[in-house]
Structure formats: structure tokens, C-alpha cells
Amino acid sequence: MSTEHPPPAAPSAPLPAAPLSAAPSTAPSALRLEPVTPSNIDAALELKVRPDQERFVSPVVKSLAEAYAYGDTAWPRLVYDGDRPVGFVMAFFDITFYPDRPGDLPRSGLWRLNIAAGTQGRGYGRFAVEQVAAEIRRRGGSRVTVTYVPGEDGPEPFYARLGFRPTGELSGDQTVAELDLS
């Protein structure tokens, strides 16, 4: 599950789950996000999604290169369950998608979400999205934006279960969806 490309911008992811609420759900205390550091970068680079999901998401190595290139707007984090990294999430903050359009306000949201193949379906993706939403709220934001590659077996149902709704926009070949945090 993931957004594939960064939003376009000048340089400077059974029974449906309930949508994200204004407050994050109660998650086991073992779950946390940590910055990518020299001590965990190898673990980050080893995270792989299922082979059938690779067409929907870039590998972590590309995300880390983009985080370096987009420094101030990228927020890369590893998802841990206890001492074990189980995923990678990268948020973006305050990017204007269409700088040439009057009134296009800066957006913040989910740039990339990679949950390791053997750990999917355990709530790690939801936890990561909730943490990104909490960080956006902390920074004064009221919506979370995500872009994703549409397609069979893609991430759209996951995002829809969390309450994301397509805006009708496209970012390149990706669907743009948003979650209202107010």
C-alpha cells in the first residue's frame, strides 16, 4: 500500500474498519514510529511489500532518496512493533499541488506507506496513517491527502476503510483522496 509519487510541487499510503477519528485509536504500546537513523537504515532497506504490490509502491530506498531531496517537506519513519521494524511511512507537509492555480492551498499527507509482506493485516498500516494524521493535526492541519495508483488489488480499499474519499483530482496517473480531520 502506498502513494507512488510525491505530489506535484516545486521542491522546497472483511468488515470495513471505522474511519479515522479525531483521536487515534488505542494501539498496543509496542507500536511506535521512529526516525530513520544510521542504526536502523539497513532494517529500513530490507522492508519489502508482497511481490503483487510492487507495482503500486516504490521501494523504501527510493523513498529515502526522495526524503533527502525534499528535506523540509518529507517525514520518513519506520513502524516498529516492539523492537521489530514492520513498515515504513513517509508523510509530506505543506506542499501546493498546483502552484499555478489560484487558491490552491498547501496540503499535508501520506506520501508513502510500505508494510512488510509478512506483517500485513495486523493493523500496522492503520497505525501508521493514524500517526501521520496526528502529526498533521499537531502542525495545525485539518486534512490528510494521499495519492495512490488505482488498480485491482491496489490500496484504494484500505484508504476508503480509513475514511479517505477521492477528490476527483489526479496527480499524474494517481488518484488523489483526502480525509477530513475536523
TADAWO-V871323 format. One record per residue. N is the residue number from 1. RES is the residue in one letter. SS is DSSP state (H for helix, E for strand, C for the rest). NEAR is the number of other C-alpha atoms within 12 Angstrom. Layout:
{{N | RES | SS | NEAR} {N | RES | SS | NEAR}}
This chain:
{{1 | M | C | 47} {2 | S | C | 45} {3 | T | C | 44} {4 | E | C | 39} {5 | H | C | 34} {6 | P | C | 44} {7 | P | C | 41} {8 | P | C | 27} {9 | A | C | 26} {10 | A | C | 17} {11 | P | C | 22} {12 | S | C | 18} {13 | A | C | 51} {14 | P | C | 7} {15 | L | C | 7} {16 | P | C | 13} {17 | A | C | 19} {18 | A | C | 17} {19 | P | C | 26} {20 | L | C | 33} {21 | S | C | 25} {22 | A | C | 24} {23 | A | C | 19} {24 | P | C | 23} {25 | S | C | 22} {26 | T | C | 15} {27 | A | C | 19} {28 | P | C | 15} {29 | S | C | 13} {30 | A | C | 17} {31 | L | E | 27} {32 | R | E | 29} {33 | L | E | 34} {34 | E | E | 28} {35 | P | E | 24} {36 | V | C | 30} {37 | T | C | 15} {38 | P | C | 10} {39 | S | C | 12} {40 | N | C | 21} {41 | I | H | 21} {42 | D | H | 16} {43 | A | H | 25} {44 | A | H | 36} {45 | L | H | 28} {46 | E | H | 22} {47 | L | C | 33} {48 | K | C | 29} {49 | V | C | 30} {50 | R | C | 22} {51 | P | H | 16} {52 | D | H | 16} {53 | Q | H | 29} {54 | E | C | 26} {55 | R | C | 22} {56 | F | C | 32} {57 | V | C | 37} {58 | S | C | 36} {59 | P | C | 35} {60 | V | H | 37} {61 | V | H | 25} {62 | K | H | 23} {63 | S | H | 38} {64 | L | H | 31} {65 | A | H | 18} {66 | E | H | 29} {67 | A | H | 30} {68 | Y | H | 19} {69 | A | H | 17} {70 | Y | C | 27} {71 | G | C | 19} {72 | D | C | 17} {73 | T | C | 29} {74 | A | E | 33} {75 | W | E | 35} {76 | P | E | 41} {77 | R | E | 39} {78 | L | E | 46} {79 | V | E | 40} {80 | Y | E | 33} {81 | D | E | 27} {82 | G | C | 15} {83 | D | C | 16} {84 | R | E | 23} {85 | P | E | 35} {86 | V | E | 39} {87 | G | E | 47} {88 | F | E | 56} {89 | V | E | 51} {90 | M | E | 53} {91 | A | E | 48} {92 | F | E | 46} {93 | F | E | 40} {94 | D | E | 33} {95 | I | E | 29} {96 | T | C | 27} {97 | F | C | 31} {98 | Y | C | 20} {99 | P | C | 18} {100 | D | C | 12} {101 | R | C | 11} {102 | P | C | 10} {103 | G | C | 10} {104 | D | C | 14} {105 | L | C | 19} {106 | P | C | 26} {107 | R | E | 36} {108 | S | E | 41} {109 | G | E | 51} {110 | L | E | 52} {111 | W | E | 50} {112 | R | E | 46} {113 | L | E | 50} {114 | N | E | 48} {115 | I | E | 44} {116 | A | C | 38} {117 | A | H | 24} {118 | G | H | 17} {119 | T | H | 23} {120 | Q | C | 23} {121 | G | C | 18} {122 | R | C | 19} {123 | G | C | 26} {124 | Y | H | 37} {125 | G | H | 42} {126 | R | H | 38} {127 | F | H | 38} {128 | A | H | 44} {129 | V | H | 47} {130 | E | H | 38} {131 | Q | H | 38} {132 | V | H | 46} {133 | A | H | 44} {134 | A | H | 30} {135 | E | H | 30} {136 | I | H | 30} {137 | R | H | 25} {138 | R | H | 17} {139 | R | C | 18} {140 | G | C | 17} {141 | G | C | 26} {142 | S | C | 25} {143 | R | E | 34} {144 | V | E | 45} {145 | T | E | 45} {146 | V | E | 50} {147 | T | E | 47} {148 | Y | E | 45} {149 | V | E | 35} {150 | P | C | 29} {151 | G | C | 17} {152 | E | C | 12} {153 | D | C | 18} {154 | G | C | 27} {155 | P | C | 36} {156 | E | H | 30} {157 | P | H | 27} {158 | F | H | 34} {159 | Y | H | 39} {160 | A | H | 25} {161 | R | H | 21} {162 | L | C | 34} {163 | G | C | 30} {164 | F | C | 35} {165 | R | E | 26} {166 | P | E | 25} {167 | T | E | 18} {168 | G | E | 12} {169 | E | E | 20} {170 | L | E | 21} {171 | S | E | 28} {172 | G | C | 20} {173 | D | C | 19} {174 | Q | E | 31} {175 | T | E | 32} {176 | V | E | 37} {177 | A | E | 38} {178 | E | E | 32} {179 | L | E | 36} {180 | D | E | 27} {181 | L | C | 29} {182 | S | C | 16}}
